[in-house]
């Protein structure tokens, strides 16, 4: 199972939100590149980058930061999202060295955009509130059941990677919504990355145990717990290494 340290970028700084609320941001660092380099030194193989200002406005704001990180932390691979609305923007990120582009709102509005790119280069972020899909930086709830939407993306559009976030757990350090995650894993048989609420090594152990039963649970995004020192990255990586 892959651990993805999260780097959420707001106004050029590294922050974490509470339950996706843009007015409840805690700043952790001034320089996202330095943070990315720190996670690389500690052994991360992937990083999860989010342009929060892009997610909120619907227009990428921090492309240059993402590009620089992608180019300067190799061989670490980058998945990045936030405010991506066009094929041209997706291609721009891929050309900049991003390994996987994460779509949210656009995948809801135009699922067919997924089909324009190699399946391994696209992920959809399924951001849920009370079982419904949210869009526009988690500020709008759409009357679409999350699992139904996920199933449609797989069957109708060839999606191969899904990031699942239960918004109510995100940034709360209270543990993931394991029940909802298991239900999703029962619904789709593609790569799933868990996100939201992961707060301790115990949570990671539970996810690891679940991944042994459901092998398509391929990763976990960890944010606030790393920045607050609740999880030590090296310990999490050791726990999830194939030789563990």
PyMOL commands that set and color helices and strands:
alter all, ss='L'
color gray80, all
select helices_A, chain A and resi 32-41+52-57+63-72+87-95+105-109+111-116+119-121+146-157+167-169+178-187+201-213+224-227+233-240
alter helices_A, ss='H'
color red, helices_A
select strands_A, chain A and resi 2-10+13-18+21-29+46-51+77-81+100-103+122-129+132-135+140-145+161-166+191-195+217-222
alter strands_A, ss='S'
color yellow, strands_A
deselect
rebuild
show_as cartoon
